[in-house]
Amino acid sequence: MNMGFSKKTVIVKEYHLDIGIIQVFDDYMVSIFEEGSTLTLERAYQIIGISEIHFRGKNFGYISLRKNSYAIDPVIYTYLRGLENLKAFAIVSKKEIDMHNFKIEKMFYKKNMEFFIEYENAVAWIKKRVAKKNKGKRSA
């Protein structure tokens, strides 16, 4: 008898930073930053450090869940491009300004980056990209 239970996504670890929250899952991480905060290079290093703790030697994805408005130093994308195991970067927002900002951010990042209105679609895209890269990595 099928009880309708599905595999629930479990947060591996949650970090509370001064600018917001980072949630770590099995193969991706999600950031939710506070209204009016500024993501500086120094703060980005904290997030990169978290990724190194959980994903060293393992491909992963990153979701920026933009519930609030905040500023980003575009220099950060230069450093993120250097993370070889970061295989997919998604931005999730329903705000039109974030759609416009995405076009600018994508010019700085220059790797797999997509914009989504629905969080579930971003998760599905991230999982597909990471699984594809991990499969290729194993067979190489």
N, C-alpha and C positions, 0 to 999 in steps of 0.2 A: 504494500500500500504506500503510495507516494504522499508524503505529508506536505509537499510543496516547499521544503526547506532548500535554500540555495546557499552556495558558499558565500559567507559574509566576508567582506574586506576588513581586515584587522589592521589597526594602527600599530606598527611595531614600536614606535617611540614618538613622543611629542615633546618638542622643545619650545619653551616660552622665552623669546628674546625681547629686548627692549622695544623693538619695532613691530612685533607680531609673533605669530606661531608658525612653526615648521612641523609638519606631520610626515613621518617616515613610514612607508608601506614596504612590501616585499621588493618591488622593483621600480618604485618611483617615490618622489617626495612632493609635498604640497605646501606652498607658502600662503598665508593669509596675513597681510600686513595691516597695521592700524591706520585709521584715517589721518592724513596729514603727515605721516612719517616720511623719512627720506632714506632710500636704500643707497648707502654709500659703499665705496670699495671696501672699507673696513668691515662693515656689516656683511657684505657679500662674502668676505673671507670666513666669517663665522659659518655661513651656510655651506660654503665649499668644504669647510672642516667637518661639518655634519655629514656631508656626502661621502667624504673619505672614510669616516668611521663605519658607515653602513654599506658602502658600495665599492670598497677597494677591490679592484680586480674583477668587478662585475658591472655590466652595463645597466644603466638606469635612465629614467625620465624625470622631468621636472614640470610641475604644474603651478603656475602663478594664478591663484584664485583671487580675482580682483573685486572683492566685495566693497572695498573702500578705495578712495582716491589717495595716491601717494606719489612721491617723486622718485625717479631712478637716475642715478649717474650712468650715462651710456657707456662709460669706460668699462663698466662691469662686464659688458658683453665680450670685450676683448679677452678677458680672463676666462669667461665661461667657454668660449670657443676652444680654449686650450685643454678643457677636460675631455680627454679622449673617450671616456666611458659614458659621458652624457650624450645619449643618442636621440633624444626627442625633448623639445621644450614647447609646452602649451600654455597659452594665456586664455583664461576663462572670464568673460564679462558680458553683461548685457548693455553696458554703457557705450554710446556712440563715440565718445572721446577716446575710449580705450581701443576701439577699432582703428581710429586714426593714428593713435600712438603706436599701435602694433606695426603699422607700415614702416614707421621710423625705426623702431626697435629691431625689426627684421633686417634692415640695412646694416645695422651694427653687428648683429649676431651671425648672419650668413650661413647658418646650418639649419637642420630640421626644426622648424618653428611654425606652429599653426595657431590660429585664433578660433575659439569655440564660444558659443553662447551657452551651451549645456555642459555641465561638469562631467556627466556620464559619457558624453561623446569624447571629451578630452582624455578621460581615463582609458577608454577603449582604444583610441589612437595611440596613446603612450604605450600601452601594453603590447599592441601589435608591433610597433616600431622596435621596442626593446626585445621582444621575443624573436623577431626577425634577425636582429643583430646578434643575439646570443646564439641562435641556431647557426648562423654563418661563422661565428667565432669557434664553435665546437668542431665544425666540419673542416675548418682550415688547418 
